[in-house]
Amino acid sequence: MLELNRPGLPEMRAGAKIPVTVVLENIRSGLNIGSVFRTADAFNMEKILLAGFSVAPPHKEILKTALDATESVPWARVEDLASALMNLKEKGYHISAVEQVHGSIPLDQFDFSEKQPLVLVFGNEVSGVSEATLGLCDSAIEIPQSGIKHSLNIAVCAGIVLWESYVQLNSFKNRL
């Protein structure tokens, strides 16, 4: 860790975070959830909220891929996602679904700096973000794709979107 100039767990917990909260709604795979935890740690995201039937730590599949990121990324299980999102809106958060819907903004055109603090909602591997949750979102972000599948694994999708938020909201971009 010293050679990589990375903080230890106490410093990571106490340090400033990128103002992005990740919501995982109805994610079937604990492996995918664990991967999102690891990505959220890598890019210093504010927290993760687990909603619907998404499993929570210490689920063994999460722990397998998270590699202890469940200790460095604050997280909570949310029983009532609608209330949680409304509470975040009242605190000034912009809520954005990561979903292919009418009016979605291509990721490369989404200005993260204008939408702080931000909640990014990622939905089920098959059905996406629920209609009820989409109705509470201020916007939607879409990753432009050219293949025949028009979808990505949730962990891959989160990696791409969280990286873009990190680049736009972190002084790291000045080193690129």
C-alpha positions as a LaTeX table, in Angstrom:
\begin{tabular}{lrrr}
\hline
Residue & $x$ (\AA) & $y$ (\AA) & $z$ (\AA) \\
\hline
Met1 & 0.00 & 0.00 & 0.00 \\
Leu2 & 2.82 & 2.40 & 0.80 \\
Glu3 & 4.48 & 1.81 & $-2.57$ \\
Leu4 & 1.18 & 2.54 & $-4.31$ \\
Asn5 & 0.64 & 5.67 & $-2.19$ \\
Arg6 & $-2.79$ & 4.40 & $-1.11$ \\
Pro7 & $-4.51$ & 5.18 & 2.18 \\
Gly8 & $-5.09$ & 2.55 & 4.83 \\
Leu9 & $-8.58$ & 1.61 & 5.99 \\
Pro10 & $-8.81$ & 4.28 & 8.74 \\
Glu11 & $-7.69$ & 7.02 & 6.33 \\
Met12 & $-10.04$ & 5.77 & 3.63 \\
Arg13 & $-13.02$ & 5.80 & 5.99 \\
Ala14 & $-12.19$ & 9.30 & 7.30 \\
Gly15 & $-11.23$ & 10.90 & 3.98 \\
Ala16 & $-13.27$ & 12.96 & 1.56 \\
Lys17 & $-15.35$ & 11.00 & $-0.95$ \\
Ile18 & $-16.52$ & 11.58 & $-4.50$ \\
Pro19 & $-20.13$ & 12.85 & $-3.97$ \\
Val20 & $-21.75$ & 9.85 & $-5.67$ \\
Thr21 & $-24.06$ & 7.36 & $-3.96$ \\
Val22 & $-24.58$ & 4.07 & $-5.79$ \\
Val23 & $-27.96$ & 2.34 & $-5.56$ \\
Leu24 & $-28.17$ & $-1.33$ & $-6.51$ \\
Glu25 & $-31.83$ & $-2.24$ & $-7.03$ \\
Asn26 & $-32.83$ & $-5.91$ & $-7.27$ \\
Ile27 & $-29.41$ & $-7.23$ & $-8.27$ \\
Arg28 & $-29.56$ & $-11.04$ & $-8.37$ \\
Ser29 & $-25.86$ & $-11.80$ & $-8.25$ \\
Gly30 & $-23.79$ & $-11.34$ & $-5.13$ \\
Leu31 & $-20.73$ & $-11.57$ & $-7.38$ \\
Asn32 & $-21.92$ & $-8.49$ & $-9.29$ \\
Ile33 & $-22.64$ & $-6.64$ & $-6.06$ \\
Gly34 & $-19.17$ & $-7.49$ & $-4.75$ \\
Ser35 & $-17.61$ & $-6.22$ & $-7.96$ \\
Val36 & $-19.49$ & $-2.93$ & $-7.62$ \\
Phe37 & $-18.22$ & $-2.61$ & $-4.03$ \\
Arg38 & $-14.68$ & $-3.06$ & $-5.29$ \\
Thr39 & $-15.17$ & $-0.48$ & $-8.03$ \\
Ala40 & $-16.76$ & 1.97 & $-5.57$ \\
Asp41 & $-13.68$ & 1.55 & $-3.37$ \\
Ala42 & $-11.31$ & 2.07 & $-6.29$ \\
Phe43 & $-12.98$ & 5.34 & $-7.26$ \\
Asn44 & $-13.72$ & 6.52 & $-3.70$ \\
Met45 & $-17.52$ & 6.70 & $-4.00$ \\
Glu46 & $-19.55$ & 8.09 & $-1.11$ \\
Lys47 & $-21.65$ & 4.99 & $-0.34$ \\
Ile48 & $-23.69$ & 2.08 & $-1.67$ \\
Leu49 & $-27.37$ & 1.49 & $-0.97$ \\
Leu50 & $-28.72$ & $-2.03$ & $-1.49$ \\
Ala51 & $-32.42$ & $-2.21$ & $-2.32$ \\
Gly52 & $-35.08$ & $-4.75$ & $-3.22$ \\
Phe53 & $-33.90$ & $-8.33$ & $-3.25$ \\
Ser54 & $-30.22$ & $-7.40$ & $-3.62$ \\
Val55 & $-28.19$ & $-9.46$ & $-1.17$ \\
Ala56 & $-26.04$ & $-7.70$ & 1.41 \\
Pro57 & $-22.74$ & $-8.40$ & 3.13 \\
Pro58 & $-21.62$ & $-10.76$ & 4.54 \\
His59 & $-23.09$ & $-12.80$ & 1.67 \\
Lys60 & $-20.26$ & $-15.12$ & 0.53 \\
Glu61 & $-20.51$ & $-14.17$ & $-3.18$ \\
Ile62 & $-20.17$ & $-10.48$ & $-2.31$ \\
Leu63 & $-17.15$ & $-11.15$ & $-0.12$ \\
Lys64 & $-15.54$ & $-13.26$ & $-2.84$ \\
Thr65 & $-15.39$ & $-10.41$ & $-5.37$ \\
Ala66 & $-15.38$ & $-7.38$ & $-3.05$ \\
Leu67 & $-12.04$ & $-8.36$ & $-1.50$ \\
Asp68 & $-12.83$ & $-6.45$ & 1.73 \\
Ala69 & $-14.24$ & $-3.37$ & $-0.05$ \\
Thr70 & $-17.34$ & $-3.89$ & 2.10 \\
Glu71 & $-15.16$ & $-2.55$ & 4.93 \\
Ser72 & $-13.95$ & 0.57 & 3.09 \\
Val73 & $-17.15$ & 1.63 & 1.30 \\
Pro74 & $-20.01$ & 2.75 & 3.55 \\
Trp75 & $-23.20$ & 0.87 & 2.72 \\
Ala76 & $-26.73$ & 0.32 & 3.93 \\
Arg77 & $-29.66$ & $-1.94$ & 3.18 \\
Val78 & $-32.70$ & 0.13 & 2.18 \\
Glu79 & $-36.12$ & $-1.40$ & 2.77 \\
Asp80 & $-38.10$ & 1.46 & 1.16 \\
Leu81 & $-36.16$ & 2.73 & $-1.85$ \\
Ala82 & $-38.76$ & 5.34 & $-2.79$ \\
Ser83 & $-38.54$ & 6.96 & 0.65 \\
Ala84 & $-34.74$ & 6.78 & 0.61 \\
Leu85 & $-34.57$ & 8.47 & $-2.80$ \\
Met86 & $-37.04$ & 11.18 & $-1.75$ \\
Asn87 & $-34.95$ & 11.80 & 1.37 \\
Leu88 & $-31.82$ & 12.16 & $-0.76$ \\
Lys89 & $-33.65$ & 14.55 & $-3.12$ \\
Glu90 & $-34.61$ & 16.68 & $-0.12$ \\
Lys91 & $-30.90$ & 16.83 & 0.76 \\
Gly92 & $-30.13$ & 18.16 & $-2.72$ \\
Tyr93 & $-29.11$ & 14.98 & $-4.52$ \\
His94 & $-29.73$ & 14.59 & $-8.25$ \\
Ile95 & $-31.10$ & 11.09 & $-8.93$ \\
Ser96 & $-30.05$ & 9.47 & $-12.20$ \\
Ala97 & $-30.90$ & 5.98 & $-13.41$ \\
Val98 & $-28.32$ & 4.18 & $-15.50$ \\
Glu99 & $-30.80$ & 2.84 & $-18.02$ \\
Gln100 & $-31.72$ & 2.86 & $-21.70$ \\
Val101 & $-34.94$ & 4.86 & $-21.69$ \\
His102 & $-36.54$ & 7.57 & $-23.80$ \\
Gly103 & $-34.65$ & 10.80 & $-23.15$ \\
Ser104 & $-31.59$ & 9.17 & $-21.60$ \\
Ile105 & $-28.36$ & 11.14 & $-21.88$ \\
Pro106 & $-25.35$ & 9.43 & $-23.48$ \\
Leu107 & $-22.65$ & 8.95 & $-20.84$ \\
Asp108 & $-20.13$ & 11.03 & $-22.77$ \\
Gln109 & $-22.57$ & 13.98 & $-22.73$ \\
Phe110 & $-23.58$ & 13.76 & $-19.05$ \\
Asp111 & $-21.96$ & 16.52 & $-16.99$ \\
Phe112 & $-21.37$ & 15.03 & $-13.55$ \\
Ser113 & $-20.08$ & 18.35 & $-12.21$ \\
Glu114 & $-23.51$ & 19.95 & $-12.70$ \\
Lys115 & $-25.32$ & 17.14 & $-10.86$ \\
Gln116 & $-23.62$ & 17.08 & $-7.45$ \\
Pro117 & $-24.27$ & 15.41 & $-5.15$ \\
Leu118 & $-25.46$ & 12.53 & $-7.29$ \\
Val119 & $-27.23$ & 9.20 & $-6.88$ \\
Leu120 & $-26.65$ & 6.61 & $-9.62$ \\
Val121 & $-29.28$ & 3.85 & $-9.72$ \\
Phe122 & $-28.33$ & 0.53 & $-11.31$ \\
Gly123 & $-31.08$ & $-2.03$ & $-11.85$ \\
Asn124 & $-31.69$ & $-5.72$ & $-12.24$ \\
Glu125 & $-29.51$ & $-7.68$ & $-14.66$ \\
Val126 & $-32.51$ & $-8.59$ & $-16.84$ \\
Ser127 & $-35.27$ & $-6.04$ & $-16.26$ \\
Gly128 & $-33.20$ & $-2.96$ & $-15.38$ \\
Val129 & $-34.31$ & $-0.16$ & $-13.06$ \\
Ser130 & $-37.93$ & $-0.60$ & $-11.97$ \\
Glu131 & $-40.64$ & 1.65 & $-13.41$ \\
Ala132 & $-41.43$ & 2.94 & $-9.93$ \\
Thr133 & $-37.82$ & 3.97 & $-9.37$ \\
Leu134 & $-37.51$ & 5.48 & $-12.86$ \\
Gly135 & $-40.44$ & 7.71 & $-11.95$ \\
Leu136 & $-38.40$ & 9.18 & $-9.09$ \\
Cys137 & $-35.30$ & 9.89 & $-11.18$ \\
Asp138 & $-34.32$ & 13.34 & $-12.42$ \\
Ser139 & $-32.48$ & 11.94 & $-15.42$ \\
Ala140 & $-31.15$ & 8.77 & $-17.01$ \\
Ile141 & $-27.70$ & 7.98 & $-18.33$ \\
Glu142 & $-27.08$ & 5.53 & $-21.15$ \\
Ile143 & $-23.80$ & 3.97 & $-22.23$ \\
Pro144 & $-23.75$ & 4.18 & $-26.05$ \\
Gln145 & $-23.26$ & 0.72 & $-27.55$ \\
Ser146 & $-22.89$ & $-0.66$ & $-31.07$ \\
Gly147 & $-23.27$ & $-4.41$ & $-30.60$ \\
Ile148 & $-26.37$ & $-6.53$ & $-31.08$ \\
Lys149 & $-26.94$ & $-7.14$ & $-27.34$ \\
His150 & $-27.41$ & $-3.49$ & $-26.28$ \\
Ser151 & $-26.71$ & $-4.33$ & $-22.67$ \\
Leu152 & $-23.76$ & $-4.83$ & $-20.36$ \\
Asn153 & $-23.22$ & $-6.86$ & $-17.22$ \\
Ile154 & $-24.17$ & $-4.69$ & $-14.22$ \\
Ala155 & $-20.64$ & $-4.79$ & $-12.80$ \\
Val156 & $-19.13$ & $-3.75$ & $-16.13$ \\
Cys157 & $-21.74$ & $-1.02$ & $-16.54$ \\
Ala158 & $-21.07$ & 0.31 & $-13.04$ \\
Gly159 & $-17.33$ & 0.26 & $-13.71$ \\
Ile160 & $-17.71$ & 2.39 & $-16.83$ \\
Val161 & $-20.11$ & 4.92 & $-15.27$ \\
Leu162 & $-18.24$ & 5.19 & $-11.95$ \\
Trp163 & $-14.96$ & 5.70 & $-13.80$ \\
Glu164 & $-16.49$ & 8.55 & $-15.81$ \\
Ser165 & $-17.86$ & 10.15 & $-12.64$ \\
Tyr166 & $-14.44$ & 9.79 & $-11.01$ \\
Val167 & $-12.65$ & 11.38 & $-13.96$ \\
Gln168 & $-15.07$ & 14.30 & $-14.10$ \\
Leu169 & $-15.28$ & 14.93 & $-10.35$ \\
Asn170 & $-11.73$ & 14.25 & $-9.21$ \\
Ser171 & $-8.55$ & 16.25 & $-9.63$ \\
Phe172 & $-7.17$ & 13.03 & $-11.15$ \\
Lys173 & $-8.45$ & 14.27 & $-14.52$ \\
Asn174 & $-5.80$ & 16.96 & $-14.45$ \\
Arg175 & $-3.13$ & 14.25 & $-14.51$ \\
Leu176 & $-4.47$ & 12.45 & $-17.58$ \\
\hline
\end{tabular}
